[in-house]
Amino acid sequence: MGRSLLIFALCLIPRLLYLVAARKTEAPGENSYWILSENLLYRGTLSFGAAPTTDYEPLYPAFLAFSRWIAQDRFWLVMTFQSIAASLAAVWLYRLTFRLSKSNRTQGLAAALYSFYPYYIRQSSALIEVGLFTAFLILCVLFYLKADELKYSLAAGVAFGLTLLLRTTATPFGLQEWRPWF
């Protein structure tokens, strides 16, 4: 647990520093995800104004709406929650890498590369689903590799389902092992 907390903290620190350096304190009113989350939070619909939409997957606007509710609409705090969620991926990647490689050095390198990769640092503070999507994909693979146990099999199914609600481009990952019963 101590090592996981350290990895999480080392991943979160550059994201928070970027958030401060980029001075992301005000929400961009024209961002589609922000508008969708606002309508979800205050009107209860995934919509642009009065027009419901199915053009966007619902999980990221729902995450933003929930974060906005908890943060009382403070944008910097919403982005902090997003950075926290994205930082969990470093811990999951650390565990996944060890499961695949059985190498402490490789798992440490994977977590470090993820933690300090500039693209992921920036995306953790942007109104885009990349950080959450990456975290969910890593979690999906981690659970999938342990799916011989029922609890991990169920967790893999839930993780894949949530990933699809985040981005439907993940559909091929979930269908790889699917076989119809007929």
Contacts in CASP RR format, 6 or more apart in sequence:
PFRMAT RR
TARGET T0000
AUTHOR 0000-0000-0000
METHOD contacts of the structure
MODEL  1
MGRSLLIFALCLIPRLLYLVAARKTEAPGENSYWILSENLLYRGTLSFGA
APTTDYEPLYPAFLAFSRWIAQDRFWLVMTFQSIAASLAAVWLYRLTFRL
SKSNRTQGLAAALYSFYPYYIRQSSALIEVGLFTAFLILCVLFYLKADEL
KYSLAAGVAFGLTLLLRTTATPFGLQEWRPWF
3 94 0 8 1.000
4 91 0 8 1.000
4 94 0 8 1.000
4 95 0 8 1.000
7 90 0 8 1.000
7 91 0 8 1.000
7 94 0 8 1.000
7 108 0 8 1.000
7 111 0 8 1.000
7 115 0 8 1.000
8 87 0 8 1.000
8 88 0 8 1.000
8 90 0 8 1.000
8 91 0 8 1.000
10 90 0 8 1.000
10 111 0 8 1.000
10 112 0 8 1.000
10 115 0 8 1.000
11 86 0 8 1.000
11 87 0 8 1.000
11 89 0 8 1.000
11 90 0 8 1.000
11 91 0 8 1.000
11 111 0 8 1.000
11 114 0 8 1.000
11 115 0 8 1.000
12 83 0 8 1.000
12 84 0 8 1.000
12 87 0 8 1.000
14 115 0 8 1.000
14 116 0 8 1.000
14 121 0 8 1.000
15 83 0 8 1.000
15 86 0 8 1.000
15 87 0 8 1.000
15 121 0 8 1.000
15 124 0 8 1.000
15 125 0 8 1.000
16 80 0 8 1.000
16 83 0 8 1.000
18 121 0 8 1.000
18 122 0 8 1.000
18 124 0 8 1.000
18 125 0 8 1.000
19 76 0 8 1.000
19 79 0 8 1.000
19 80 0 8 1.000
19 83 0 8 1.000
19 124 0 8 1.000
19 125 0 8 1.000
22 125 0 8 1.000
24 75 0 8 1.000
24 76 0 8 1.000
24 79 0 8 1.000
24 125 0 8 1.000
25 75 0 8 1.000
25 76 0 8 1.000
26 75 0 8 1.000
27 34 0 8 1.000
27 73 0 8 1.000
27 75 0 8 1.000
27 78 0 8 1.000
27 127 0 8 1.000
28 34 0 8 1.000
28 127 0 8 1.000
29 35 0 8 1.000
31 127 0 8 1.000
32 48 0 8 1.000
32 56 0 8 1.000
33 56 0 8 1.000
33 60 0 8 1.000
33 61 0 8 1.000
33 64 0 8 1.000
33 127 0 8 1.000
33 128 0 8 1.000
33 129 0 8 1.000
34 64 0 8 1.000
34 127 0 8 1.000
35 48 0 8 1.000
35 49 0 8 1.000
36 46 0 8 1.000
36 47 0 8 1.000
36 48 0 8 1.000
36 53 0 8 1.000
36 56 0 8 1.000
36 61 0 8 1.000
36 64 0 8 1.000
37 61 0 8 1.000
37 62 0 8 1.000
37 64 0 8 1.000
37 65 0 8 1.000
37 68 0 8 1.000
38 65 0 8 1.000
38 68 0 8 1.000
39 45 0 8 1.000
39 46 0 8 1.000
39 47 0 8 1.000
39 48 0 8 1.000
39 49 0 8 1.000
40 46 0 8 1.000
40 61 0 8 1.000
40 62 0 8 1.000
40 65 0 8 1.000
41 65 0 8 1.000
41 68 0 8 1.000
41 69 0 8 1.000
43 49 0 8 1.000
45 52 0 8 1.000
46 52 0 8 1.000
46 53 0 8 1.000
46 54 0 8 1.000
46 56 0 8 1.000
46 58 0 8 1.000
46 61 0 8 1.000
47 53 0 8 1.000
57 129 0 8 1.000
57 164 0 8 1.000
57 165 0 8 1.000
57 166 0 8 1.000
57 167 0 8 1.000
57 168 0 8 1.000
58 165 0 8 1.000
59 129 0 8 1.000
59 132 0 8 1.000
59 162 0 8 1.000
59 165 0 8 1.000
59 166 0 8 1.000
60 129 0 8 1.000
60 132 0 8 1.000
60 166 0 8 1.000
63 82 0 8 1.000
63 85 0 8 1.000
63 132 0 8 1.000
64 78 0 8 1.000
64 127 0 8 1.000
67 77 0 8 1.000
67 78 0 8 1.000
67 81 0 8 1.000
67 82 0 8 1.000
68 78 0 8 1.000
70 77 0 8 1.000
70 81 0 8 1.000
71 77 0 8 1.000
71 78 0 8 1.000
71 80 0 8 1.000
71 81 0 8 1.000
79 124 0 8 1.000
79 125 0 8 1.000
82 124 0 8 1.000
82 125 0 8 1.000
82 131 0 8 1.000
82 132 0 8 1.000
83 124 0 8 1.000
83 125 0 8 1.000
85 131 0 8 1.000
85 132 0 8 1.000
85 135 0 8 1.000
86 120 0 8 1.000
86 123 0 8 1.000
86 124 0 8 1.000
86 131 0 8 1.000
86 132 0 8 1.000
86 134 0 8 1.000
86 135 0 8 1.000
87 115 0 8 1.000
87 124 0 8 1.000
88 135 0 8 1.000
89 114 0 8 1.000
89 131 0 8 1.000
89 134 0 8 1.000
89 135 0 8 1.000
89 138 0 8 1.000
89 139 0 8 1.000
90 111 0 8 1.000
90 114 0 8 1.000
90 115 0 8 1.000
91 111 0 8 1.000
92 135 0 8 1.000
92 138 0 8 1.000
92 139 0 8 1.000
92 142 0 8 1.000
93 110 0 8 1.000
93 111 0 8 1.000
93 114 0 8 1.000
93 138 0 8 1.000
94 107 0 8 1.000
94 108 0 8 1.000
94 110 0 8 1.000
94 111 0 8 1.000
95 107 0 8 1.000
95 142 0 8 1.000
96 138 0 8 1.000
96 141 0 8 1.000
96 142 0 8 1.000
96 145 0 8 1.000
97 103 0 8 1.000
97 106 0 8 1.000
97 107 0 8 1.000
97 108 0 8 1.000
97 110 0 8 1.000
97 111 0 8 1.000
98 104 0 8 1.000
98 106 0 8 1.000
98 107 0 8 1.000
99 142 0 8 1.000
99 145 0 8 1.000
99 146 0 8 1.000
100 145 0 8 1.000
101 107 0 8 1.000
114 120 0 8 1.000
120 130 0 8 1.000
120 131 0 8 1.000
120 134 0 8 1.000
123 130 0 8 1.000
123 131 0 8 1.000
124 131 0 8 1.000
129 166 0 8 1.000
129 167 0 8 1.000
132 166 0 8 1.000
133 163 0 8 1.000
133 166 0 8 1.000
133 167 0 8 1.000
133 170 0 8 1.000
136 159 0 8 1.000
136 162 0 8 1.000
136 163 0 8 1.000
136 166 0 8 1.000
136 170 0 8 1.000
137 163 0 8 1.000
137 170 0 8 1.000
137 173 0 8 1.000
139 159 0 8 1.000
140 156 0 8 1.000
140 159 0 8 1.000
140 160 0 8 1.000
140 163 0 8 1.000
140 170 0 8 1.000
140 173 0 8 1.000
140 174 0 8 1.000
143 152 0 8 1.000
143 153 0 8 1.000
143 155 0 8 1.000
143 156 0 8 1.000
143 157 0 8 1.000
143 159 0 8 1.000
144 156 0 8 1.000
146 152 0 8 1.000
146 156 0 8 1.000
147 153 0 8 1.000
147 156 0 8 1.000
160 170 0 8 1.000
160 173 0 8 1.000
160 174 0 8 1.000
163 170 0 8 1.000
163 173 0 8 1.000
164 170 0 8 1.000
164 171 0 8 1.000
164 174 0 8 1.000
END
